[in-house]
């Protein structure tokens, strides 16, 4: 693995923070950075890298929950 799992976790964190702040251009930039980083990894290392990204994204993403009126 060329990049560490913390690197992919950090990219997930950056994308989540950008989306929380509704800054889609920064989120797209970080997603492109993720795509390029995953492109240089070996096929066997990609699932672990993607899982680290997903963990970082899930931990820092705040999605408002909608409660409907009755």
C-alpha positions, 0 to 999 in steps of 0.5 A: 500500500502506497498511502496509509489508511490514515491518509484515506480516513483523512480524505473521508473526513475532509469530504464529510466536513466540506459536505457539512458546510455545503461546499460542494466544490471542495468536496468534489476536489477531495473526491478527485484526490481520492480517485487519483490516490486509489488509482495508484494502489494495488487491486488487493489494497483498494478495498481496505483503502475504500473502507478507511475512507468510508469510516472517516466519512461516516464518522464526520458526516452530519446528516439532518434527520427530517421528522414529518408532521402528523 
